[in-house]
């Protein structure tokens, strides 16, 4: 079965999904998420399928995230399809997390936001030398969703909080170092993976035989400062701590100052909450946050400034952290009653 935007095929014991929107950096549409969800359910029940692989057509990106332009237009019109997109995407993330077979993602380009959601929750995430990942949502008035509130707080030390708040881009070496990627395989050897999985070889065996050293991670020199500053008990305390971390700390604080204050506060709390929650509870929490953000201001302003007008000058409401009270943030986390996400 195949469509213009995603190709499904069966190769022996392997089910394969290939993202195929290169001009849009393989951004996910609702139809792509829905079709992946249907196909994974079929393959989960098929005893002849031993593993699933997701990759992308050659190009700059594995997947740059959700199709934010489409969501922006739908949300501004109060079209229920905007909510349906997130409900389907989050169900897809949960299906990948709970998939009963090996799920192998091959990333050798940009993987942001939703691109991480369709890769990081599987059993194996393989990066090549061109892989570049981030969760940049605070720059567009959102927060790291698609299971980000689960996987980021479980990274070593305070790397998750740092990545969630700043949206820092990670190289392949960083992804392995942080525990986001399970293997580094030179991209020239990617073509060897699917045929061996199709023959029924175990994913662990295949990937171990091809794995290599990705080199030194750029994150390492800053690891001590990251753990010191981002372990602070509040967002305001993190900013104060960054003042004591030299030039890097001041640059990081300046970057945070450009982000949506509401997004920063939501992200800080969601990361702390996510540490103690199971995956499905994190996904349901994210759905509550996202539904409230779709009714607000900053998401639309962030997308406008970044993707529509591209002036890179968002006008956040409120404009400062002081304007986002604890009571305001509490309302985002409140349960949705009969509109809670069902998984």
SELUMZA-679792 format. One record per residue: residue number from 1; residue in one letter; x, y, z of N, C-alpha, C in turn. Coordinates in steps of 0.001 Angstrom, whole numbers. Layout:
# SELUMZA-679792
ATOM gumar vose      nu      nv      nw     cau     cav     caw      cu      cv      cw
ATOM   NUM    a       X       Y       Z       X       Y       Z       X       Y       Z
...
***
This chain:
# SELUMZA-679792
ATOM gumar vose      nu      nv      nw     cau     cav     caw      cu      cv      cw
ATOM     1    x     853   -1187       0       0       0       0     886    1232       0
ATOM     2    x     576    2233    -846    1386    3435    -825     563    4655   -1212
ATOM     3    x    1028    5813    -767     412    7076   -1100    1528    8026   -1496
ATOM     4    x    1167    9257   -1810    2198   10211   -2200    3138   10556   -1050
ATOM     5    x    2606   10590     170    3365   11114    1303    4075   10057    2140
ATOM     6    x    3661    8824    2057    4303    7757    2806    4133    6452    2047
ATOM     7    x    5181    5653    2036    5165    4388    1304    5294    3250    2311
ATOM     8    x    4392    2295    2228    4453    1095    3047    4797     -86    2151
ATOM     9    x    5668    -930    2613    5928   -2146    1858    6333   -3255    2810
ATOM    10    x    6171   -4465    2346    6536   -5638    3122    7707   -6309    2423
ATOM    11    x    8785   -6512    3164    9977   -7158    2615   10303   -8357    3506
ATOM    12    x    9823   -9518    3136   10049  -10706    3948    9452  -10538    5331
ATOM    13    x   10293  -10625    6359    9827  -10516    7739    9770   -9069    8225
ATOM    14    x   10003   -8139    7309   10078   -6728    7680    8925   -5919    7109
ATOM    15    x    8310   -5097    7962    7373   -4079    7501    8114   -2757    7419
ATOM    16    x    7998   -2069    6300    8804    -853    6098    7920     351    5787
ATOM    17    x    8214    1460    6459    7505    2722    6239    8526    3770    5816
ATOM    18    x    8293    4407    4683    9230    5412    4185    8509    6749    4017
ATOM    19    x    8950    7759    4761    8372    9090    4658    8778    9700    3321
ATOM    20    x    7808   10312    2629    8017   10688    1234    7426   12061     913
ATOM    21    x    7776   13062    1743    7416   14458    1448    8686   15298    1498
ATOM    22    x    9672   15011     675   10972   15682     824   10898   17198     689
ATOM    23    x   10021   17715    -167    9941   19172    -338    9411   19857     922
ATOM    24    x    8660   19108    1733    8141   19629    2999    8943   19097    4177
ATOM    25    x   10159   18625    3906   11029   18037    4933   10321   16903    5672
ATOM    26    x    9457   16207    4926    8717   15046    5449    7873   15386    6663
ATOM    27    x    7378   16629    6717    6496   17018    7812    5247   16142    7807
ATOM    28    x    4789   15793    8995    3687   14853    9142    2331   15533    8982
ATOM    29    x    1503   14965    8136     115   15385    8019    -758   14443    8842
ATOM    30    x   -2013   14836    9025   -2934   13958    9750   -3086   12637    9020
ATOM    31    x   -3165   12699    7698   -3341   11476    6913   -2144   10541    7063
ATOM    32    x    -942   11092    7113     253   10258    7309     220    9565    8668
ATOM    33    x    -119   10325    9715    -188    9732   11052   -1251    8645   11119
ATOM    34    x   -2418    8923   10523   -3513    7953   10565   -3148    6677    9806
ATOM    35    x   -2487    6828    8666   -2136    5647    7883   -1046    4834    8566
ATOM    36    x     -78    5499    9222     938    4772    9977     317    4019   11148
ATOM    37    x    -621    4657   11814   -1293    4025   12944   -2032    2769   12503
ATOM    38    x   -2768    2866   11399   -3488    1689   10876   -2518     578   10501
ATOM    39    x   -1435     946    9815    -506     -73    9330     227    -763   10486
ATOM    40    x     601     -10   11486    1291    -615   12626     388   -1600   13358
ATOM    41    x    -878   -1280   13452   -1811   -2215   14102   -1925   -3509   13309
ATOM    42    x   -1893   -3398   11988   -1944   -4598   11142    -679   -5422   11328
ATOM    43    x     465   -4774   11281    1731   -5498   11401    1927   -6078   12798
ATOM    44    x    1408   -5403   13806    1525   -5927   15174     818   -7275   15296
ATOM    45    x    -266   -7448   14552   -1060   -8680   14633    -625   -9737   13630
ATOM    46    x     333   -9425   12773     771  -10346   11716    1991  -11135   12198
ATOM    47    x    1856  -12439   12443    2987  -13211   12967    4162  -13306   12007
ATOM    48    x    3940  -13060   10716    5038  -13147    9749    5946  -11917    9786
ATOM    49    x    5465  -10825   10362    6270   -9603   10490    7014   -9653   11817
ATOM    50    x    8350   -9652   11745    9165   -9735   12957    9694   -8383   13403
ATOM    51    x    9742   -7429   12478   10260   -6094   12817    9676   -5068   11860
ATOM    52    x    9685   -3823   12296    9250   -2694   11467   10395   -1699   11378
ATOM    53    x   10579   -1120   10204   11599    -107    9990   10946    1148    9442
ATOM    54    x   11333    2295    9976   10879    3572    9421   12098    4364    8972
ATOM    55    x   12027    4871    7739   13088    5717    7202   12450    6788    6326
ATOM    56    x   13260    7513    5586   12764    8593    4742   13490    8564    3414
ATOM    57    x   12848    9120    2403   13505    9231    1107   14758   10090    1271
ATOM    58    x   15789    9873     461   17023   10654     604   16753   12153     477
ATOM    59    x   17408   12912    1336   17222   14368    1327   17729   14969    2611
ATOM    60    x   17335   16205    2871   17829   16923    4038   17257   16407    5347
ATOM    61    x   16051   15841    5296   15346   15567    6538   14860   14127    6638
ATOM    62    x   14884   13626    7863   14101   12440    8203   12655   12887    8397
ATOM    63    x   12430   13818    9304   11101   14393    9508   11238   15633   10365
ATOM    64    x   10796   16773    9825   10943   18049   10522    9822   18311   11515
ATOM    65    x    8924   17333   11718    7857   17486   12703    6488   17466   12067
ATOM    66    x    5503   17990   12796    4152   18083   12256    4057   19200   11241
ATOM    67    x    3035   19138   10403    2828   20162    9385    2214   21391   10060
ATOM    68    x    3082   22251   10584    2625   23359   11419    1820   24396   10646
ATOM    69    x    2141   24580    9387    1350   25526    8589    -102   25091    8515
ATOM    70    x    -317   23803    8270   -1679   23283    8175   -2398   23405    9518
ATOM    71    x   -1692   23055   10612   -2308   23135   11934   -2624   24587   12288
ATOM    72    x   -1736   25487   11910   -1942   26918   12149   -3241   27391   11479
ATOM    73    x   -3420   27041   10214   -4618   27471    9494   -5876   26853   10081
ATOM    74    x   -5812   25563   10402   -6981   24886   10973   -7328   25458   12339
ATOM    75    x   -6297   25657   13172   -6541   26153   14520   -7112   27546   14541
ATOM    76    x   -6632   28397   13661   -7147   29773   13614   -8625   29801   13236
ATOM    77    x   -9060   28829   12457  -10465   28748   12047  -11303   27947   13034
ATOM    78    x  -10660   27506   14136  -11341   26658   15127  -11856   25375   14492
ATOM    79    x  -11175   24915   13467  -11560   23677   12802  -11169   22495   13698
ATOM    80    x  -12113   21591   14003  -11801   20454   14878  -10713   19538   14334
ATOM    81    x  -10375   19682   13047   -9317   18846   12493   -7962   19138   13124
ATOM    82    x   -7781   20334   13677   -6524   20632   14374   -6387   19746   15606
ATOM    83    x   -7471   19598   16352   -7455   18727   17527   -7304   17270   17105
ATOM    84    x   -7963   16910   16013   -7875   15524   15532   -6444   15169   15145
ATOM    85    x   -5721   16120   14578   -4332   15847   14218   -3540   15405   15436
ATOM    86    x   -3629   16190   16515   -2840   15863   17699   -3308   14568   18356
ATOM    87    x   -4619   14339   18372   -5122   13095   18960   -4562   11889   18210
ATOM    88    x   -4561   11965   16887   -4055   10850   16082   -2543   10713   16223
ATOM    89    x   -1831   11838   16203    -376   11794   16344      25   11185   17687
ATOM    90    x    -657   11597   18743    -307   11079   20075    -647    9589   20200
ATOM    91    x   -1740    9171   19583   -2053    7729   19584    -988    6948   18820
ATOM    92    x    -480    7545   17744     606    6908   16994    1851    6784   17865
ATOM    93    x    2189    7838   18594    3350    7787   19491    3195    6667   20515
ATOM    94    x    1997    6540   21075    1752    5499   22079    1823    4108   21456
ATOM    95    x    1339    3979   20242    1385    2685   19558    2836    2265   19311
ATOM    96    x    3676    3213   18937    5099    2917   18737    5747    2527   20068
ATOM    97    x    5434    3268   21123    6015    2973   22430    5665    1551   22893
ATOM    98    x    4455    1138   22624    3987    -169   23101    4056   -1250   22020
ATOM    99    x    4713    -952   20905    4731   -1909   19792    5383   -3215   20249
ATOM   100    x    4753   -4343   19961    5237   -5615   20520    6428   -6227   19788
ATOM   101    x    6891   -5582   18729    8009   -6121   17942    9108   -5067   17832
ATOM   102    x   10230   -5461   17279   11322   -4506   17084   10880   -3408   16121
ATOM   103    x   11198   -2179   16496   10837   -1005   15707   12117    -195   15528
ATOM   104    x   12596    -148   14300   13902     440   13994   13710    1724   13185
ATOM   105    x   14236    2835   13688   14186    4108   12963   15574    4437   12444
ATOM   106    x   15659    4823   11167   16919    5209   10544   16884    6712   10267
ATOM   107    x   17764    7463   10926   17779    8921   10798   19134    9377   10277
ATOM   108    x   19126   10045    9126   20368   10605    8580   20104   11996    8025
ATOM   109    x   19337   12769    8781   19004   14136    8401   18331   14792    9586
ATOM   110    x   17557   15818    9318   16880   16570   10377   15750   15742   10981
ATOM   111    x   15707   15696   12295   14599   15056   13020   14191   15989   14145
ATOM   112    x   13041   16616   13997   12576   17572   14991   11155   17234   15423
ATOM   113    x   10816   17576   16656    9447   17459   17121    8819   16131   16785
ATOM   114    x    7790   16178   15927    7075   14966   15546    7948   13910   14911
ATOM   115    x    9074   14324   14316   10016   13348   13774   10646   12514   14863
ATOM   116    x   10853   13114   16034   11334   12356   17180   10220   11450   17708
ATOM   117    x    8989   11925   17621    7868   11139   18122    7652    9835   17385
ATOM   118    x    8026    9771   16096    7846    8528   15338    9121    7698   15302
ATOM   119    x   10120    8091   16100   11383    7360   16083   11873    6968   17468
ATOM   120    x   11891    7918   18404   12573    7694   19680   11873    6677   20575
ATOM   121    x   10595    6443   20371    9859    5535   21252    9967    4071   20827
ATOM   122    x   10587    3804   19691   10770    2428   19248   11930    1764   19968
ATOM   123    x   12193     518   19615   13245    -234   20300   14642     179   19865
ATOM   124    x   14794     658   18620   16114    1012   18102   16031    2318   17310
ATOM   125    x   16926    3249   17622   17024    4488   16855   18463    4586   16355
ATOM   126    x   18615    4554   15034   19928    4515   14394   20187    5852   13714
ATOM   127    x   21356    6441   13979   21698    7715   13360   22927    7574   12471
ATOM   128    x   22920    8306   11369   24078    8429   10501   24761    9754   10747
ATOM   129    x   25816   10026   10011   26632   11212   10294   25922   12533   10013
ATOM   130    x   24831   12503    9232   24122   13740    8926   22917   13969    9842
ATOM   131    x   22709   13110   10817   21567   13252   11719   21696   14527   12546
ATOM   132    x   20560   15185   12743   20507   16411   13537   19120   16463   14172
ATOM   133    x   19063   16485   15490   17756   16441   16151   17575   17608   17098
ATOM   134    x   16312   17963   17327   15992   18937   18365   14509   18879   18667
ATOM   135    x   14183   19420   19828   12785   19631   20222   12630   21139   20397
ATOM   136    x   12317   21861   19304   12406   23328   19320   11105   24049   19667
ATOM   137    x   10199   23359   20338    8832   23879   20467    8698   25179   21243
ATOM   138    x    9573   25445   22218    9408   26695   22977    9590   27928   22095
ATOM   139    x   10222   27759   20933   10408   28879   20011    9153   29191   19214
ATOM   140    x    8179   28280   19237    6934   28514   18490    5719   28492   19408
ATOM   141    x    5934   28729   20684    4796   28833   21592    4209   27507   22006
ATOM   142    x    4958   26428   21845    4491   25113   22295    5447   24606   23383
ATOM   143    x    5545   23303   23508    6414   22643   24485    6755   21298   23862
ATOM   144    x    7753   20582   24318    8115   19299   23701    7049   18234   23964
ATOM   145    x    6230   17979   22939    5150   17000   23087    5574   15684   22438
ATOM   146    x    4671   14987   21779    4903   13692   21121    5701   12728   22009
ATOM   147    x    5389   12753   23309    6110   11912   24255    7374   12536   24793
ATOM   148    x    7637   13795   24451    8820   14475   24956    8816   14616   26462
ATOM   149    x    7619   14722   27067    7555   14843   28518    7905   13526   29204
ATOM   150    x    7990   12450   28432    8406   11150   28983    9891   10887   28726
ATOM   151    x   10334   11001   27461   11708   10575   27170   12753   11600   27594
ATOM   152    x   12424   12881   27532   13427   13885   27896   13788   13851   29385
ATOM   153    x   12825   13772   30307   13211   13725   31721   14006   12480   32109
ATOM   154    x   14020   11477   31239   14737   10236   31534   16136   10193   30924
ATOM   155    x   16557   11283   30301   17935   11372   29821   18860   11613   31010
ATOM   156    x   20155   11360   30870   21081   11518   31992   21105   12950   32538
ATOM   157    x   21237   13051   33863   21353   14360   34495   20215   15289   34124
ATOM   158    x   20575   16518   33749   19575   17519   33372   19574   17808   31866
ATOM   159    x   20086   16852   31085   20094   17052   29633   18681   17267   29094
ATOM   160    x   17714   16524   29625   16346   16643   29123   15767   18014   29347
ATOM   161    x   15928   18560   30537   15408   19892   30823   16103   20925   29934
ATOM   162    x   17402   20793   29773   18160   21707   28910   17658   21658   27473
ATOM   163    x   17504   20470   26935   17062   20329   25548   15627   20813   25373
ATOM   164    x   14790   20553   26364   13383   20938   26273   13214   22450   26270
ATOM   165    x   13951   23131   27129   13792   24581   27236   14483   25328   26107
ATOM   166    x   15659   24871   25720   16451   25632   24733   16190   25209   23293
ATOM   167    x   15776   23945   23070   15653   23454   21705   16987   23227   21032
ATOM   168    x   18049   23055   21816   19395   22857   21277   19422   21716   20256
ATOM   169    x   20157   21922   19171   20284   20888   18147   21404   19921   18509
ATOM   170    x   21138   18651   18334   22097   17611   18672   22646   16947   17423
ATOM   171    x   23943   16711   17424   24567   15930   16356   24330   14445   16613
ATOM   172    x   24752   13620   15659   24645   12172   15848   25393   11727   17094
ATOM   173    x   26589   12268   17294   27376   11900   18475   26668   12309   19761
ATOM   174    x   26041   13485   19757   25278   13929   20916   24103   12995   21199
ATOM   175    x   23426   12574   20139   22255   11712   20311   22633   10377   20934
ATOM   176    x   23775    9848   20532   24252    8601   21144   24663    8858   22590
ATOM   177    x   25387    9932   22811   25848   10283   24159   24681   10460   25121
ATOM   178    x   23619   11118   24661   22466   11395   25522   21576   10179   25730
ATOM   179    x   21788    9137   24939   20934    7961   25047   19665    8069   24224
ATOM   180    x   19592    9076   23351   18438    9198   22452   18559    8179   21329
ATOM   181    x   19739    8072   20747   20008    7067   19713   20627    5832   20355
ATOM   182    x   20268    4676   19819   20858    3428   20326   22120    3045   19573
ATOM   183    x   22241    3476   18291   23396    3091   17484   23773    4217   16524
ATOM   184    x   25068    4359   16284   25565    5159   15162   26055    4199   14091
ATOM   185    x   25508    4346   12892   25924    3548   11750   26241    4511   10613
ATOM   186    x   27432    4452   10014   27728    5330    8875   26641    5202    7811
ATOM   187    x   26205    6332    7286   25061    6312    6374   25296    5435    5148
ATOM   188    x   26544    5243    4755   26839    4372    3628   26468    2918    3867
ATOM   189    x   26265    2572    5138   25893    1197    5475   24410    1036    5783
ATOM   190    x   23663    2138    5701   22221    2052    5973   21535    1031    5064
ATOM   191    x   21978     962    3818   21314      79    2843   21434   -1397    3208
ATOM   192    x   22347   -1725    4101   22520   -3123    4500   21512   -3561    5562
ATOM   193    x   20878   -2605    6200   20051   -2933    7368   18744   -3622    6985
ATOM   194    x   17960   -3009    6095   16643   -3563    5765   16713   -4983    5201
ATOM   195    x   17609   -5275    4247   17637   -6655    3712   17921   -7705    4785
ATOM   196    x   18754   -7382    5747   19069   -8358    6795   17891   -8532    7757
ATOM   197    x   17211   -7442    8056   16007   -7556    8885   14922   -8336    8142
ATOM   198    x   14839   -8118    6836   13839   -8833    6027   14072  -10337    6034
ATOM   199    x   15337  -10738    6180   15663  -12155    6228   15431  -12764    7608
ATOM   200    x   15016  -11924    8560   14708  -12431    9885   15819  -12290   10900
ATOM   201    x   16942  -11655   10528   18018  -11441   11501   17530  -10516   12611
ATOM   202    x   18014  -10724   13814   17643   -9881   14940   18220   -8476   14773
ATOM   203    x   17430   -7486   15135   17879   -6106   15001   19151   -5859   15803
ATOM   204    x   19232   -6404   17010   20430   -6211   17830   21681   -6719   17118
ATOM   205    x   21554   -7871   16493   22694   -8478   15806   23109   -7645   14601
ATOM   206    x   22119   -7256   13804   22398   -6475   12596   23085   -5159   12946
ATOM   207    x   22523   -4442   13895   23034   -3109   14206   24377   -3166   14919
ATOM   208    x   24559   -4157   15783   25850   -4286   16457   26983   -4534   15465
ATOM   209    x   26675   -5249   14379   27705   -5567   13387   28074   -4373   12518
ATOM   210    x   27201   -3365   12472   27423   -2202   11609   27793    -938   12386
ATOM   211    x   27612    -958   13691   27794     244   14498   29251     695   14510
ATOM   212    x   29427    2007   14634   30757    2612   14672   30788    3700   15731
ATOM   213    x   31946    4292   15923   32120    5382   16876   31740    6694   16187
ATOM   214    x   30785    7443   16729   30369    8687   16079   31310    9859   16327
ATOM   215    x   32317    9678   17158   33229   10774   17461   32811   11511   18716
ATOM   216    x   33553   12581   19073   33280   13299   20323   31984   14108   20263
ATOM   217    x   31141   14001   21297   29888   14768   21327   30131   16222   21734
ATOM   218    x   29648   17186   20964   29811   18593   21328   29187   18966   22676
ATOM   219    x   28246   18164   23157   27597   18447   24435   28531   18302   25633
ATOM   220    x   29505   17423   25522   30298   17022   26687   30943   18197   27425
ATOM   221    x   31574   19159   26736   32224   20246   27478   31267   21061   28347
ATOM   222    x   29964   21033   28020   28986   21835   28755   28178   21013   29752
ATOM   223    x   28473   19724   29839   27627   18843   30650   27568   19268   32123
ATOM   224    x   28695   19626   32702   28695   20047   34100   27827   21271   34318
ATOM   225    x   27969   22255   33441   27182   23483   33559   25696   23194   33365
ATOM   226    x   25379   22316   32427   23979   21956   32184   23367   21352   33448
ATOM   227    x   24063   20405   34054   23521   19748   35235   23409   20709   36417
ATOM   228    x   24354   21608   36550   24291   22571   37653   23120   23535   37476
ATOM   229    x   23037   24155   36309   22044   25215   36113   20625   24674   35980
ATOM   230    x   20456   23592   35217   19105   23147   34897   18503   22210   35944
ATOM   231    x   19239   21995   37042   18662   21268   38173   18008   22221   39163
ATOM   232    x   18061   23512   38899   17490   24511   39804   15987   24272   39979
ATOM   233    x   15417   24712   41115   14032   24359   41444   12954   25158   40726
ATOM   234    x   13327   26142   39947   12339   26912   39187   12987   27458   37934
ATOM   235    x   12152   27926   37018   12673   28508   35785   13490   29762   36095
ATOM   236    x   12987   30576   37014   13702   31792   37384   15066   31453   37994
ATOM   237    x   15100   30370   38779   16361   29959   39402   17340   29422   38360
ATOM   238    x   16818   28788   37307   17690   28341   36218   18364   29552   35562
ATOM   239    x   17594   30585   35300   18146   31777   34659   19197   32440   35548
ATOM   240    x   18952   32459   36852   19946   33015   37770   21220   32172   37776
ATOM   241    x   21034   30846   37759   22194   29951   37771   23027   30100   36508
ATOM   242    x   22377   30352   35378   23106   30498   34121   24047   31697   34144
ATOM   243    x   23715   32705   34955   24582   33874   35068   25948   33523   35637
ATOM   244    x   26040   32386   36302   27301   31976   36934   28054   30944   36089
ATOM   245    x   27630   30763   34844   28249   29737   33987   28988   30346   32799
ATOM   246    x   29542   31524   33001   30393   32123   31986   29669   32511   30712
ATOM   247    x   30422   32605   29618   29864   33039   28341   28784   32090   27852
ATOM   248    x   29021   30777   28015   28013   29800   27585   26694   30023   28323
ATOM   249    x   26774   30265   29631   25568   30481   30420   24816   31722   29984
ATOM   250    x   25559   32793   29703   24910   34036   29272   24266   33862   27897
ATOM   251    x   24930   33142   26993   24349   32872   25674   23082   32035   25801
ATOM   252    x   23103   31054   26687   21942   30199   26882   20779   30985   27475
ATOM   253    x   21066   31850   28448   20022   32682   29044   19432   33634   28004
ATOM   254    x   20295   34179   27135   19806   35085   26091   18889   34350   25123
ATOM   255    x   19213   33093   24829   18346   32306   23945   16992   32071   24602
ATOM   256    x   17000   31727   25882   15741   31490   26588   14884   32753   26625
ATOM   257    x   15521   33910   26661   14782   35173   26717   13979   35431   25452
ATOM   258    x   14298   34742   24354   13554   34924   23109   12356   33978   23015
ATOM   259    x   12252   33030   23938   11204   32012   23877    9907   32506   24515
ATOM   260    x    8820   31834   24197    7537   32158   24805    7603   31920   26313
ATOM   261    x    7361   32951   27137    7370   32756   28585    6393   31674   29042
ATOM   262    x    5205   31656   28433    4239   30619   28790    4773   29237   28442
ATOM   263    x    5364   29112   27257    5925   27825   26846    7030   27378   27795
ATOM   264    x    7883   28300   28197    8970   27949   29104    8430   27430   30431
ATOM   265    x    7421   28121   30961    6874   27684   32253    6133   26355   32123
ATOM   266    x    5379   26184   31038    4711   24910   30803    5729   23785   30665
ATOM   267    x    6782   24056   29918    7803   23041   29675    8500   22645   30965
ATOM   268    x    8883   23628   31767    9559   23320   33035    8689   22400   33889
ATOM   269    x    7428   22768   34041    6557   21953   34888    6308   20584   34278
ATOM   270    x    6080   20536   32959    5802   19257   32304    6988   18301   32403
ATOM   271    x    8212   18841   32324    9397   17983   32470    9485   17405   33883
ATOM   272    x    9191   18213   34878    9230   17725   36254    8090   16719   36501
ATOM   273    x    6919   17014   35982    5786   16081   36134    6076   14765   35426
ATOM   274    x    6646   14874   34213    6873   13687   33398    7830   12685   34014
ATOM   275    x    8706   13151   34887    9669   12251   35537    8979   11131   36318
ATOM   276    x    7802   11428   36855    7149   10454   37733    5952    9759   37080
ATOM   277    x    5659   10110   35840    4491    9561   35166    4874    8442   34202
ATOM   278    x    3962    7514   34000    4137    6513   32961    3860    7154   31603
ATOM   279    x    4253    6432   30550    4178    7012   29206    2762    7471   28853
ATOM   280    x    1779    6605   29024     420    6969   28620     -97    8177   29393
ATOM   281    x     299    8295   30659    -111    9461   31444     549   10731   30922
ATOM   282    x    1796   10619   30478    2465   11762   29856    1736   12203   28591
ATOM   283    x    1356   11242   27769     663   11569   26516    -676   12250   26797
ATOM   284    x   -1388   11769   27784   -2671   12399   28127   -2454   13805   28673
ATOM   285    x   -1407   13987   29481   -1072   15327   29971    -750   16244   28794
ATOM   286    x      21   15751   27838     371   16570   26676    -864   16981   25896
ATOM   287    x   -1818   16079   25769   -3032   16417   25028   -3772   17569   25713
ATOM   288    x   -3811   17547   27053   -4457   18650   27776   -3745   19975   27486
ATOM   289    x   -2429   19949   27581   -1664   21177   27334   -1884   21695   25919
ATOM   290    x   -1830   20786   24958   -1951   21195   23556   -3329   21758   23262
ATOM   291    x   -4370   21131   23800   -5719   21641   23551   -5869   23061   24102
ATOM   292    x   -5275   23320   25270   -5352   24676   25823   -4535   25654   24980
ATOM   293    x   -3372   25216   24496   -2538   26090   23677   -3209   26426   22348
ATOM   294    x   -3977   25492   21804   -4706   25766   20556   -5763   26850   20749
ATOM   295    x   -6209   27032   21992   -7192   28079   22281   -6530   29397   22678
ATOM   296    x   -5196   29412   22708   -4485   30587   23172   -3881   31431   22072
ATOM   297    x   -2827   32164   22410   -2218   33138   21502    -834   32739   20999
ATOM   298    x      17   32260   21900    1438   32154   21584    1775   31150   20491
ATOM   299    x    1028   30055   20394    1311   29083   19325    1154   29746   17962
ATOM   300    x      64   30445   17751    -179   31079   16448     834   32193   16181
ATOM   301    x    1197   32923   17217    2186   33984   17052    3560   33398   16748
ATOM   302    x    3906   32298   17402    5191   31661   17160    5309   31107   15750
ATOM   303    x    4257   30469   15270    4270   29934   13907    4278   31074   12893
ATOM   304    x    3517   32134   13189    3519   33292   12284    4929   33847   12118
ATOM   305    x    5600   34076   13263    6917   34711   13225    7984   33807   12620
ATOM   306    x    7807   32498   12788    8836   31552   12342    8601   31054   10919
ATOM   307    x    7351   30733   10592    7065   30050    9326    6215   30841    8337
ATOM   308    x    5381   31754    8820    4463   32462    7923    5100   33768    7436
ATOM   309    x    5243   34719    8331    5877   35994    7969    7397   35918    8011
ATOM   310    x    7900   34985    8816    9356   34748    8945   10121   35997    9378
ATOM   311    x    9485   36833   10208   10193   38010   10705   11020   37703   11955
ATOM   312    x   10805   36503   12536   11544   36070   13729   11386   37062   14878
ATOM   313    x   10236   37717   14930    9994   38701   15990    8618   38469   16609
ATOM   314    x    8470   37370   17323    7166   37082   17929    6846   38038   19074
ATOM   315    x    5584   38339   19220    5100   39173   20313    4310   38272   21258
ATOM   316    x    5002   37795   22283    4382   36829   23192    3414   37520   24148
ATOM   317    x    2385   36788   24547    1427   37262   25554    1246   36178   26614
ATOM   318    x    1724   36397   27833    2434   37576   28324    3851   37653   27767
ATOM   319    x    4447   38823   27879    5761   39065   27284    6907   38700   28215
ATOM   320    x    6604   38449   29492    7664   38128   30453    7212   36991   31366
ATOM   321    x    8180   36359   32011    7863   35262   32933    6979   35734   34073
ATOM   322    x    7146   36971   34504    6335   37493   35607    4844   37474   35264
ATOM   323    x    4539   37568   33978    3141   37626   33586    2446   36278   33542
ATOM   324    x    3215   35198   33647    2642   33845   33628    2672   33291   35048
ATOM   325    x    1574   33479   35768    1520   33070   37170    1357   31560   37303
ATOM   326    x    1620   31062   38503    1429   29636   38753     -21   29230   38518
ATOM   327    x    -946   30105   38890   -2363   29806   38684   -2688   29705   37195
ATOM   328    x   -2077   30585   36397   -2281   30522   34943   -1786   29185   34396
ATOM   329    x    -614   28759   34844     -31   27514   34355    -855   26313   34827
ATOM   330    x   -1371   26382   36044   -2213   25290   36560   -3375   24986   35628
ATOM   331    x   -3951   26028   35051   -5129   25828   34203   -4818   24981   32966
ATOM   332    x   -3614   25063   32462   -3241   24255   31296   -3226   22763   31633
ATOM   333    x   -2909   22441   32884   -2769   21047   33287   -4074   20425   33772
ATOM   334    x   -5116   21218   33902   -6389   20694   34409   -6975   19650   33450
ATOM   335    x   -7646   18671   34009   -8231   17604   33198   -9295   18162   32267
ATOM   336    x   -9548   17452   31179  -10478   17909   30143  -11867   17297   30272
ATOM   337    x  -12118   16589   31359  -13430   15972   31525  -13677   14923   30461
ATOM   338    x  -14795   15047   29792  -15166   14069   28758  -14335   14138   27507
ATOM   339    x  -13449   15135   27410  -12620   15284   26214  -11193   14766   26408
ATOM   340    x  -10958   14026   27497   -9632   13433   27715   -9270   12516   26550
ATOM   341    x   -7989   12416   26253   -7531   11577   25147   -7650   10101   25510
ATOM   342    x   -8298    9352   24641   -8375    7895   24816   -7282    7237   23983
ATOM   343    x   -6597    6260   24569   -5507    5597   23883   -5873    4125   23624
***
